[in-house]
């Protein structure tokens, strides 16, 4: 299998510099150039302010551009993570929060109102120059194997595959308030034994603030493994695999190799089809939300309505799976019920 130029791995503990110190230097330079993943929008006269999760950020920027071109309403979009968006909207710093997870009970008690808008997916990530990449691509890893890596029970690639190698695994985590990391912990632990973000941070060799920095780390380290939202793995515009970052295939049936039904990783369109058909599990696939403090105000309410109606036509082409028609109708109805005078067609 053709590979790009091999990356030099970090030295293991006790060789030159410490493993953790070396990992903390990754991503300190230039940021990985992933289309659609900027943290702001040039809006001219800004009327709507949005902040929050980096998972929905690329889609929100597409929506902001399309909505501005249709209506002339300026929208400023920034990331920071789901926790940042929720804090911003509850403290009236922004009009809309982007969320990569459902609101929790404490947030609802504070007055947060959220509606689902699309489905995004978290996937394990490695470098194409990984010393056992061919074996991983052919056989995949089970949930249990991934859990053993991310909880520091397995620290060498030879413990995962049948290969004559002696190569360390370097695990990258997230240091920000990340809904993706929370979903990944839910997936790794199974139904009743979810791992918290803090637990995963403690197990990791290095933690980074945001999807871009994690993607940069994996792109630069042939021995690294982490997790990313889908649009930080596949090129945002083409949907193809580019640069050095690659998804970790899941051996869903535990057979030790990928069946044809489990092999959907060559491009984003195949992957999204697997998400829509329920082949790829949820979690780590999950709904994403837009949220307001009690209710969306004026122009923000009109934009929320547009997201759940006309804006849905852009979802699939930009790397996300749409929510089901029934779910969409339910969310439109909830939006209309919360906002007197907001006319919205529930179905169709």
N, C-alpha and C positions, 0 to 999 in steps of 0.2 A: 504494500500500500504506500502510495507516494506521500512524503511528509515534507514540511518546510524545514529550514535550517534548524538544527537542534539547539535548544536553549541550554545554557549552563545552569545546572541545579545549584541550590544553596548548599553549603556544606552542612553535614549533620552536627549535632551538639558536640562541642569540644574540639572542633576543627576550624581554626582560624578565628571566626567570630561565632557568637552564639546563634543557635537556630532562630530563636525568637527575635533577637536584635536584627538579624538579616531580613526576616520577613517583614518587620516593621518599616524597612526602607523601600519595599516595593510600592509602586504607585506614587512615590514622592515626586517623580518627574512629570513628564507630559501625561495628560489624561487620554485614555483610549478613545479614539475618534469613532463613536457609534452614532450613526445618523439618527436624528430625532430625540436625542437624549440630552439636549441642552437644558439649562435650569431657568430659563427666562424667555420672555417673548416681547418683541418690540411692538408695542400696542398703540403708539401714538397717544391718543387720549384714552386712558384706561378707565373703564367703567366697572369691570368685574375683576376681583382679585382672587386667585386660587393658589393654594399650596398643599403639600402633602406627599403621599407615597410616590416613590420613584418607579414602581411597577406601572401604574397607569399614566405616568408623566408623558411618554411619547405620544400616546393616543390623545391625551388632553391637549397637547400642543397642536396636533392635527385639527382637532375639533375647534380650538381657539382660532386658528387661521381660517378655517372654512366659515365659521360663524361670523367672524369679522368681515370677510369678503361678502357675505350675504346680507348682513345687517348694518355694518359700519360700527358695531359695538366693539370697543377695545377690551382685550382680556390679557391680564398679566398672569403667567403661570410660573411657579417655582416649585422645587422639590423639597427635600429635607427629611422625608419619611412620614409615614402615617401619623405617628405620635405628634410630630410638629404640626401637621395640618389640622389635627383635632384641637390641639392647644390654640393654634392661631384662630380658628373659627369660633371657638367658645369664648375667646378673649376679644372677639370682634376685630382682629387684625386683618382677616380676609373674609370674603363672602362665601367661599366654598372650600371645603376640605376634600382632598382625594384620599381614599382609604383602600388599602390592599387587603382588608379583612372586614368582617362584620363588626359593628360597634359593640363594645362590651356593656355590661349592665351599669357600671359606674358612669360611663359616657352618656348613656341614655337617661340616667337619672339627672345629669347636668343639663339636659335639654337637647342633646344631639339628635338630629333627624337625618336619616340616611336612606338612599335608594340605590339598589343595585343597578349597574350600568353595563357590565361586560364580564368576561372570564379571562383571567390571565393564569399563567402557569409558571411554577418554580421548577427548575431542573438542576440536577447535579452537573458540575462542570469540571473538565480536565483540559490539559494541553494536548494538542495533536502529537507532540513529540514525547509524550509519556512513555517510559520504558516498556510498558505493557499495553500500549494503546490498542494494538491489533487484537489482542486477547479480549480486552474490555469491549471493543466494538463488536466482536463476534458473539461473546457470551453474555455481556451485560453484568450487572450486579443486582442482587436482591436487596430488598429493604433492610433485611437483617445485616447484610454485609456493609451497606452504607452506614447503618447505625453504629456498627463496630468501628468504622473509620472515624466518624464524627464525634464519637465518645472516647477516642484514644485507646480503644482496646486492640486495635490493629494499627501498626505503625510502619509496615514495610509492604511494598507492592507484591512481594512474593507470597504473602499470606492470603492474597485475594485470587490469584490466578496460578495455573500450573505453568510456571515459566522459570527458567534458570537465571534469576536476577536477584540482586541484593541491593535494593534501592529504597530510600526512605520516602514516606508520605508526609507532605506538608499540608496541613489543613488550614484553610482561610475561613474566617467568620465575619460577622457584621458587628460593628460597634455602635451603630445608630439605632433608633427606634424603628425596627424593620418588621413589617407585616410578613414579608417573604420569609424572614428568618423564623418567625413564629410558626408559619405554616410548615416550614421544613422540619422544625422540631416536632410538630404534631404528626407529620408523616413518618419520621424516623422512629418514634416511640410506639407507633401503632395506636389502636383505638383508645387504650386506657393508660398509656405510659408516655405521654408527650414530654419532650424535653423543652425546658424553658430557654429563652434567649440567653439569659445569664449563664445557664449551665453550658450551653454550646460555646459561648464566648470563652469560658474558663478552659474548656477542652482544646480550643483552637490554638494553633501556633502563632497566628497573627490575625488581628481583626481590623476591618476597614469600614469607613464611613460611606456607604452607598454602593449601588450596583456597579457603577462605572469603575470605582477603585478596585472592587473585587475582580471584575472582568479584566482589568489591567494586570492584576497580580497573576491570574491564571494564564493570561496571554504571554507573560514573561517567564513563567516557571514550569518547566517540564515535569516536575514532581508534585505540583500542587493539585489540590482538589477543593472545590467550594460549591456554591449554589448561586444561581442567577435567575432573574425573571427572563422569560423567553426572548424578548426583544434585545437583550444584551448578549445573546448567544448567536442568533441568526441576524444577518444584516437587515436593518429596519426597512430599507427600500426594496431589496431584491428577495429577501426571505431565504437566501442561501447561506451556507457556512463559509465564513471568511476569516482571515487572520488565523490565530493559533487555537482559539477557544473552541471546545467541542462539548456536546451534551454527553452525560453518562447514561447509556441505555439501561433500562430497568428489565431485569429478568423477573417478570411478573408471576410466572407460574412456578418458579424455583427449579426449573429443569436443568439449569447449568448452561444453557445456550439460548439465544434469541430465536423464537419461532418467527415465521413470516408475519404473523399478526402483531408481534411485539417489536418489529423492526420498522420504525416510522421516523427515523431521525435524520434522514439525508437532507431534508429541507423543511422549512417552517410550515408549508401547506400540509404536508403529510402529518406533521406533528399535531397541528390544529384539528385535523380530521379525527385523529385518535382521541383528542380531548373531547370533541363534540360527541363522539360515539361512546364515550365513557370507558375507553380502553385504558387511557392514561388516568391514574387514580386522582381522586380529590379527597383530602389534600394529597399532593402539593398543588394541584390545580385548585383555583378558588375564585369566587366572585369578588369583584371590586365595586366600590361605592363612591358616590358623591354625597357630601353631608353639609348640613347647615345648623346654625344655632336656632333651634325651635322651628324655623321655616326659612326657605329661600326668599330673599327680599327682591321685589320688583324685577330688575333686569336679570338678576341671578336666577329667579324663578323661570323666566322665559328661556334662559339658556339651559336650565335643567330639563325643561320640557323638550327643547330641541334635541338634547343629548339622547333622550329616551324615544324620540320619534325620528326625525330626519337624520340625525347624527349616527343612527345605527347602521346606515349603509356603508360607513367607512370602517367599521370595526374589523371585519374579516380580512380586508385587504391590507391592514396595518398591523397584523400579527397578534390579534386577539380573537377569542371565540365569543360569539354572541350568546347572551342568555336565551333560554327557550322562549318561544312565543307566549306561553302561559305565564312564565315568570315576568316577562316584559309587561304584559297586560296588568299583572298584579302590581308592579311597581308604578306604572302610569296611574293606576287608580289611587294608590296611596299618595302620590304626588298631588293629584287633583283634590283629594279629600282634605289635604293639609292646607291648601291654598285656595281660598275663596276667590272666585272670578277667573281662575286659571283654566282656560278651556283646553282640554286635551282628549284626543280620540284614544280610548283605552285599547281597542283592538284594531288590527290593520296596519 
